[in-house]
Amino acid sequence: MKIILAILALGGTALAIGKIAIWGDSAVNYGSYVPWGLWVASYGFLITFAAGSALVANMYYVFGQKDYRKTARPALLLAIISLITALPIIGMDLGHPLRGFMILLAPDFRAFLPWAVWSYLIILVVSLFLLKNDKAGKDTRLLGKLSLSLAVLFVTFEALHFGTIIAHPVWNSAMTIPLFLATAIVLGYCILALLKAENLKHIRTMLIVHLLIVDLMEIGRLVVEWYSSEPSMQTAAKYALASPVFWVFLALGIVLPVALLSNREISSTALRIAAAATIIGLLAAKYEFVTSAFVSAQFAELPTAFSGPGLSLHYTPSGLEVGVMIGFLAAGALAFLWSVQTSKDS
């Protein structure tokens, strides 16, 4: 497993270097009309995944729940690695990764994105300090409360960054904030299931309840778009139904996990399968959420007025985009496995 992950990580790194140093934006399929694609969706998913991991870890560090003791440290490692992995992915989307530092050097505090970035960096530092504590106590409660608060904050600020963009009605909704937060909670319980936590019945119950909430939000959002009087929202709904990615979400984010979790006497293997399927399904949902906003031009005449590379409303990730994403995710998974093994050996 580690050898495969290492090969994928090296391959993704090579592609990333090639994109930066050789091919540039000619190797990607996002452009002027669709500026955000797979990498932005992956970044958004990873930070939500990190928030869910922080939730799991702090159930022990803050609240002292003994059922979460064995999973606290791995979950905290997963949160840290997810946050670190998200940085090069979003850096690739920026074209010149160093441009990302401008939000720190010259932030516009009237916008939500700088607040999200500052919360992001602070929780990363706090989590590293928290990692030094193996047992729950007064120190961990203080750091854990700060970590938990920051996790909620940076997910909320990210949601506000999307939700307040009036130019894209698909995102411009009050539902965006609870959807992001509810997704983080679902991913937290998925992490618990995959880390072989105790009390499987409790995890199964909490996972199916919160998953159904997220699924209702996602389907409800699609129904609202379909019946909206706004043409761009109707187009987004049609795009979703025609996209194979949406059907991945339907199959792995709804049908398979709900079918497995409906069994009250679920086995640990079935629970982990349901959790893994949910993670993939919610990644697909995040991809659809990001890309569906760009299927309609902000000006109806724009697509016919200009033509050329990058001037298209039709987006499918290029092989390089997919390869880089898989490579960076593999590097994160490899770092997690190495960290867990090192932690056990020590």
C-alpha positions as CSV (number, residue, x, y, z in Angstrom):
1,M,0.0,0.0,0.0
2,K,2.7,2.5,1.0
3,I,4.7,1.7,-2.2
4,I,1.6,2.4,-4.4
5,L,0.9,5.7,-2.5
6,A,4.6,6.7,-2.9
7,I,4.5,6.1,-6.6
8,L,1.2,8.1,-7.0
9,A,2.6,10.9,-4.8
10,L,5.8,11.1,-7.0
11,G,3.8,11.0,-10.1
12,G,1.5,13.8,-8.9
13,T,4.5,15.9,-7.8
14,A,6.1,15.4,-11.2
15,L,2.9,16.6,-13.0
16,A,2.7,19.6,-10.7
17,I,6.3,20.6,-11.4
18,G,5.6,20.2,-15.1
19,K,2.5,22.4,-14.9
20,I,4.4,25.1,-13.1
21,A,7.7,25.0,-15.0
22,I,6.8,23.7,-18.5
23,W,3.1,23.5,-19.6
24,G,1.5,26.3,-17.6
25,D,-2.3,26.7,-18.0
26,S,-2.3,25.1,-21.4
27,A,-2.4,21.7,-19.6
28,V,-5.6,22.4,-17.6
29,N,-9.2,22.7,-18.7
30,Y,-10.4,25.5,-16.5
31,G,-10.1,29.0,-18.0
32,S,-11.6,32.5,-18.2
33,Y,-15.2,31.4,-18.0
34,V,-14.7,28.4,-15.6
35,P,-11.9,29.7,-13.4
36,W,-12.5,27.1,-10.6
37,G,-12.5,23.4,-11.1
38,L,-11.3,20.1,-9.6
39,W,-8.5,21.7,-7.5
40,V,-10.8,24.2,-5.8
41,A,-13.4,21.5,-5.1
42,S,-10.6,19.3,-3.7
43,Y,-9.4,22.1,-1.5
44,G,-12.9,22.9,-0.2
45,F,-13.4,19.2,0.6
46,L,-10.1,18.8,2.4
47,I,-10.7,21.7,4.7
48,T,-14.1,20.4,5.5
49,F,-12.6,17.0,6.1
50,A,-10.1,18.6,8.4
51,A,-12.8,20.3,10.4
52,G,-14.6,16.9,10.8
53,S,-11.3,15.4,12.0
54,A,-10.9,18.2,14.5
55,L,-14.4,17.5,15.8
56,V,-13.5,13.9,16.4
57,A,-10.2,14.7,18.1
58,N,-11.7,17.3,20.4
59,M,-14.5,15.0,21.6
60,Y,-11.7,13.6,23.8
61,Y,-9.4,16.5,24.3
62,V,-12.2,19.0,25.2
63,F,-15.0,16.8,26.6
64,G,-12.9,13.9,27.8
65,Q,-15.1,11.2,26.3
66,K,-13.2,8.0,26.8
67,D,-14.8,6.3,23.7
68,Y,-12.9,8.8,21.6
69,R,-9.5,8.3,23.3
70,K,-8.0,5.8,20.8
71,T,-9.1,7.9,17.8
72,A,-8.3,11.4,19.1
73,R,-4.6,11.5,18.1
74,P,-5.0,9.8,14.7
75,A,-7.9,12.2,14.0
76,L,-5.8,15.2,15.0
77,L,-3.0,14.0,12.7
78,L,-5.6,13.6,9.9
79,A,-6.8,17.2,10.5
80,I,-3.2,18.6,10.3
81,I,-2.3,16.5,7.2
82,S,-5.6,17.5,5.5
83,L,-4.9,21.2,6.1
84,I,-1.3,20.9,4.8
85,T,-2.3,18.8,1.8
86,A,-5.0,21.4,0.8
87,L,-2.4,24.1,0.5
88,P,-0.4,22.9,-2.6
89,I,-3.7,21.9,-4.3
90,I,-5.1,25.4,-4.1
91,G,-1.6,26.7,-4.9
92,M,-1.7,24.9,-8.2
93,D,-5.0,26.6,-9.0
94,L,-3.5,30.0,-8.4
95,G,-1.0,29.4,-11.2
96,H,1.8,31.0,-9.2
97,P,1.6,29.5,-5.7
98,L,3.4,32.4,-4.1
99,R,0.4,34.6,-5.0
100,G,-1.4,33.0,-2.1
101,F,0.8,34.9,0.3
102,M,-0.7,38.2,-0.9
103,I,-3.8,37.5,1.1
104,L,-1.6,37.6,4.2
105,L,0.5,40.5,3.2
106,A,-2.3,42.7,1.9
107,P,-5.7,41.3,3.2
108,D,-9.0,43.0,2.6
109,F,-10.7,42.4,6.0
110,R,-14.1,43.4,4.6
111,A,-14.0,40.1,2.7
112,F,-14.5,36.7,4.3
113,L,-11.6,34.9,2.6
114,P,-8.8,36.5,4.6
115,W,-10.6,35.6,7.8
116,A,-10.9,32.0,6.6
117,V,-7.1,31.9,5.8
118,W,-6.1,33.3,9.2
119,S,-8.4,30.9,11.0
120,Y,-7.0,28.1,8.8
121,L,-3.4,29.0,9.8
122,I,-4.1,29.5,13.5
123,I,-5.9,26.1,13.8
124,L,-3.0,24.4,12.1
125,V,-0.6,25.9,14.7
126,V,-2.9,25.1,17.6
127,S,-3.4,21.5,16.4
128,L,0.4,21.0,16.3
129,F,0.7,22.2,19.9
130,L,-2.3,20.0,20.9
131,L,-0.6,17.0,19.2
132,K,2.1,17.1,21.9
133,N,-0.5,16.1,24.6
134,D,-1.4,12.4,24.7
135,K,-4.0,12.7,27.5
136,A,-6.9,15.0,28.1
137,G,-6.4,17.6,30.8
138,K,-6.5,21.3,31.5
139,D,-4.0,22.2,28.8
140,T,-5.8,20.1,26.2
141,R,-9.2,21.5,27.1
142,L,-8.0,25.1,26.4
143,L,-6.2,24.2,23.2
144,G,-9.1,21.9,22.2
145,K,-11.7,24.5,22.7
146,L,-9.7,26.9,20.6
147,S,-9.1,24.2,17.9
148,L,-12.9,23.4,17.8
149,S,-13.9,27.0,17.6
150,L,-11.5,27.7,14.8
151,A,-12.6,24.7,12.9
152,V,-16.2,26.0,13.0
153,L,-15.0,29.5,12.1
154,F,-12.9,28.7,9.1
155,V,-15.6,26.4,7.6
156,T,-18.1,29.2,8.2
157,F,-15.9,31.8,6.6
158,E,-15.3,29.5,3.6
159,A,-19.1,29.0,3.3
160,L,-19.6,32.8,3.6
161,H,-17.0,33.3,0.9
162,F,-19.1,31.2,-1.5
163,G,-22.5,32.2,-0.1
164,T,-22.1,36.0,-0.6
165,I,-21.1,35.9,-4.2
166,I,-24.1,37.5,-5.8
167,A,-22.9,36.9,-9.3
168,H,-23.5,33.1,-8.9
169,P,-27.0,32.4,-7.6
170,V,-26.1,28.7,-7.2
171,W,-23.9,29.7,-4.2
172,N,-25.7,32.8,-3.1
173,S,-27.8,31.1,-0.4
174,A,-28.2,31.0,3.3
175,M,-28.2,27.2,3.1
176,T,-24.5,27.2,2.1
177,I,-23.3,27.7,5.7
178,P,-25.3,24.9,7.4
179,L,-24.5,22.7,4.4
180,F,-20.7,23.1,4.9
181,L,-21.0,22.6,8.7
182,A,-23.3,19.6,8.4
183,T,-20.9,18.0,5.8
184,A,-18.0,18.5,8.3
185,I,-20.0,16.6,11.0
186,V,-20.8,13.7,8.6
187,L,-17.1,13.5,7.6
188,G,-16.2,13.4,11.3
189,Y,-18.3,10.3,11.9
190,C,-16.9,8.7,8.7
191,I,-13.4,9.2,10.2
192,L,-14.6,7.6,13.4
193,A,-15.8,4.6,11.5
194,L,-12.6,4.2,9.4
195,L,-10.4,4.5,12.5
196,K,-12.2,1.5,14.1
197,A,-13.7,3.5,17.0
198,E,-15.6,1.8,19.8
199,N,-19.4,1.9,20.1
200,L,-20.3,1.1,16.5
201,K,-24.0,1.4,17.0
202,H,-23.7,5.0,18.2
203,I,-21.5,5.9,15.2
204,R,-23.9,4.2,12.9
205,T,-26.9,6.1,14.3
206,M,-25.1,9.5,14.3
207,L,-23.7,8.9,10.8
208,I,-27.0,8.0,9.1
209,V,-28.9,10.9,10.9
210,H,-26.4,13.5,9.8
211,L,-25.9,12.0,6.4
212,L,-29.6,12.2,5.7
213,I,-29.6,15.8,6.8
214,V,-26.8,16.6,4.3
215,D,-28.5,14.5,1.6
216,L,-31.8,16.4,2.1
217,M,-29.9,19.7,1.8
218,E,-28.1,18.7,-1.4
219,I,-31.3,17.3,-3.0
220,G,-33.3,20.3,-1.7
221,R,-30.8,22.6,-3.3
222,L,-31.1,20.8,-6.6
223,V,-34.9,21.0,-6.5
224,V,-34.9,24.7,-5.7
225,E,-32.5,25.3,-8.7
226,W,-34.7,23.2,-11.0
227,Y,-37.9,25.1,-10.2
228,S,-36.2,28.5,-9.9
229,S,-37.3,31.4,-12.2
230,E,-33.6,32.3,-12.5
231,P,-32.3,30.8,-15.8
232,S,-28.8,30.2,-14.5
233,M,-30.1,28.1,-11.6
234,Q,-32.2,26.0,-14.0
235,T,-29.1,25.5,-16.2
236,A,-27.1,24.4,-13.1
237,A,-29.7,21.8,-12.2
238,K,-29.7,20.4,-15.7
239,Y,-25.9,20.3,-15.7
240,A,-26.0,18.4,-12.4
241,L,-28.4,15.8,-13.7
242,A,-26.4,15.3,-16.8
243,S,-23.1,15.1,-15.0
244,P,-21.8,11.6,-14.1
245,V,-20.2,13.1,-11.0
246,F,-23.7,13.9,-9.6
247,W,-24.7,10.3,-10.1
248,V,-21.6,9.2,-8.2
249,F,-22.9,11.4,-5.3
250,L,-26.3,9.8,-5.7
251,A,-24.9,6.2,-5.6
252,L,-22.1,6.6,-3.1
253,G,-23.4,9.5,-1.0
254,I,-27.0,8.4,-0.7
255,V,-28.0,4.9,-1.9
256,L,-25.1,2.7,-0.8
257,P,-24.4,4.2,2.7
258,V,-28.1,4.6,3.6
259,A,-28.8,1.0,2.6
260,L,-25.9,-0.3,4.7
261,L,-26.5,2.0,7.6
262,S,-30.2,1.1,7.8
263,N,-29.2,-2.2,9.3
264,R,-29.1,-1.7,13.1
265,E,-26.8,-4.7,13.5
266,I,-24.3,-3.4,11.1
267,S,-20.8,-5.0,11.1
268,S,-17.6,-3.0,11.4
269,T,-16.7,-3.9,7.8
270,A,-20.0,-2.7,6.5
271,L,-19.8,0.5,8.5
272,R,-16.3,1.3,7.1
273,I,-17.6,0.6,3.6
274,A,-20.5,3.0,4.2
275,A,-18.1,5.6,5.6
276,A,-15.7,5.3,2.6
277,A,-18.5,5.5,0.1
278,T,-19.9,8.6,1.9
279,I,-16.5,10.3,1.7
280,I,-16.3,9.8,-2.1
281,G,-19.9,10.8,-2.5
282,L,-19.4,14.0,-0.6
283,L,-16.3,14.8,-2.6
284,A,-18.4,14.4,-5.7
285,A,-21.0,16.7,-4.2
286,K,-18.4,19.3,-3.5
287,Y,-17.2,19.1,-7.1
288,E,-20.7,19.6,-8.5
289,F,-21.3,22.5,-6.0
290,V,-18.2,24.4,-7.3
291,T,-18.4,23.7,-11.0
292,S,-22.2,24.1,-11.5
293,A,-22.0,27.8,-10.8
294,F,-20.0,28.3,-14.0
295,V,-22.3,26.6,-16.5
296,S,-24.1,29.8,-17.4
297,A,-22.3,32.9,-18.6
298,Q,-22.7,36.1,-16.6
299,F,-23.5,37.8,-19.8
300,A,-25.6,35.8,-22.3
301,E,-23.6,37.2,-25.3
302,L,-20.2,36.4,-23.9
303,P,-19.7,32.8,-25.2
304,T,-20.5,33.9,-28.7
305,A,-18.5,37.1,-28.6
306,F,-15.1,35.5,-28.1
307,S,-13.6,32.1,-28.8
308,G,-10.3,30.5,-28.0
309,P,-8.5,28.4,-25.5
310,G,-10.0,28.7,-22.1
311,L,-13.1,30.5,-23.4
312,S,-15.6,27.7,-22.8
313,L,-18.4,27.0,-20.4
314,H,-17.9,23.3,-20.7
315,Y,-15.5,21.9,-18.1
316,T,-14.0,18.5,-17.6
317,P,-10.8,18.1,-15.6
318,S,-7.8,17.3,-17.6
319,G,-5.6,14.3,-17.0
320,L,-3.0,16.6,-15.4
321,E,-5.6,18.0,-13.0
322,V,-6.8,14.5,-12.0
323,G,-3.2,13.2,-11.7
324,V,-2.0,16.1,-9.5
325,M,-5.1,15.7,-7.2
326,I,-4.6,12.0,-6.8
327,G,-0.8,12.4,-6.3
328,F,-1.3,15.0,-3.5
329,L,-4.0,13.0,-1.8
330,A,-1.7,10.0,-2.0
331,A,1.1,12.0,-0.4
332,G,-1.3,13.0,2.4
333,A,-2.4,9.4,3.0
334,L,1.2,8.3,3.0
335,A,2.1,11.0,5.6
336,F,-0.8,9.9,7.7
337,L,0.2,6.2,7.7
338,W,3.8,7.1,8.5
339,S,2.7,9.4,11.3
340,V,0.4,6.9,12.9
341,Q,3.1,4.1,12.7
342,T,5.7,6.5,14.1
343,S,3.3,7.4,16.9
344,K,2.7,3.7,17.8
345,D,6.4,2.9,17.7
346,S,7.3,5.7,20.1
